[in-house]
Amino acid sequence: MKFRLKTRFKTCLFCIDVSFEEACNVINKISEVLSMVENVFKLKKSSQKLIEKVIMDENIHYMHMVFGKDDSLPTHFTNSNVYMTVLRGNLSIDLNEKGFHDYESGTVLTIPLGTRMTVKNKSEEVLEITVVKAPAPKD
């Protein structure tokens, strides 16, 4: 016996033909998701250049970045307080034209609003960082 299961999830209407058991499983899963307090985000796994905007809300901007050898970000001024964590590799960063400094994995940097910043990966190893901007920039 098949059932026509109709449900509205946020703004989408789903209609599928399923068995009774499958309908119960779908309803239970939807109920579970709707009752979750947390939002879950997964960072992409990559060894190629990647700039992933994970959370961009009114409170913070949370980004995940991966750089191969000689990859970089354009020189720019920070538009918020920046909290940068080196997850893998070695970060080469020049702040306010004071020369490049290198930071290994496990290092957390705090960089104030309005700082001129150049980020590069000068090493052979892949560089992976997370960047948190708090408060979230207005622009």
N, C-alpha and C positions, 0 to 999 in steps of 0.2 A: 504494500500500500504506500502510495506517495502522498506527501503533503505539500501544499504551496505555502512556503514560508515567506511572509512579507514583514519587513522590519525597516525602521528608519534609524539610521546611524548618522548623527549630526544632520547634514543636509542631503544625504544620499538614501534613496529607497532601494532596498535589495529584494528581489523576487527570485526564489530558486525552488526547484522541485527536489525534495529530499525525503528520506525515510524518517519515520518517527524518531528513531534513535539519533540520526544526524541532526534533525531539527532541535532536539533537546540539547545536543552538544553545542550547536551554534548559539542557541539562546543563552546557555550557561556561559559561553565564552564572551558574548556581547555584554552580559550582565557583569562579568568579572572586569572587563575593560572599562566599562562605564563607572564602576565603583572604585577604580584605582585613584589614589591621591596623587601619586607621582607621575611625572612624564619621564619616559626613558629614551635616551639618545645613544646611538652606537657610533663610535668613531670609525671611519673607513681605515682599512689596513692597506698601506701603499708604500712603495719604495720610489715612486715617481712623484714629481712636483704636484702638490695638492694644497689648495686653500679651501677649507671646508668651514662654512658658517653654520655652526651647530645650534647655538641659541642666540637669537637676536631679538631681545624684547626690551621693554621700557626700563628694566633694571640693570641688565648686563649684556655685553656681547661676548660670546664664548666661541673662539675659533680654534681649529685644529689645522696645523700646517706641516707639510713634509717637503723637504728640499733635497735634491741630488747635489752632487759636487758642482760648485760654481753657480747654483741657483740663488736668487736673491729676491728681495722685495724692493720696489722703488724707494728711494730716499723720501721720507715724509716727516711731518710733525705729528706727534701723538695728539689725538683729539679727546683723550680722557686719561685717567690713570691706567697704566698697563701693568698687568701681572703676567709674566711669561715664565713658563716651565719648560725646561729642556728634558724631553722624554727619552731621546735617543740621539747619539752623535754629539757633535760639538758646534755650538752656536758662536758665530763671529758677529759682533755687533759694535757699531760706532755710534756713540751718543754725543750730540752737540759738537761734532767734529773734533773730538778729543783722541781719535785713533781707535782702531779696532781692539777689542778685548775678546778673548775666547772663554767660553763656559761649557763645561762638560755636562753629561746627562745627570739628572738629580739636582740641578741648580734651579732656583727660583729667583727671578729678577723683578724688582718693582721699578717702574719708570714713570716719572710724573708727567702730568698734562703739559703739552707745549714743548716737549723734548724733540729735537731733530734726531731722526733715527734711520740707520742703514743696517739691514739684516742680511747676512750672507752665510752660505755654507762653503767654507774654504777647504774642508777636509774631504777625503775619499769616502768616508762613511756617510750614510744617509742621516740627515738632520730631521728630527721630529720634535715639534713644540706645540704647546697650547698657549693661547693668548686670551686673557680675560680683560675686558675693558669695563671698569666700574667707576663711577656710574656710567650707564650706557650713553654714548655720545648723542648729542641732540641733532647733529647733521648727518 
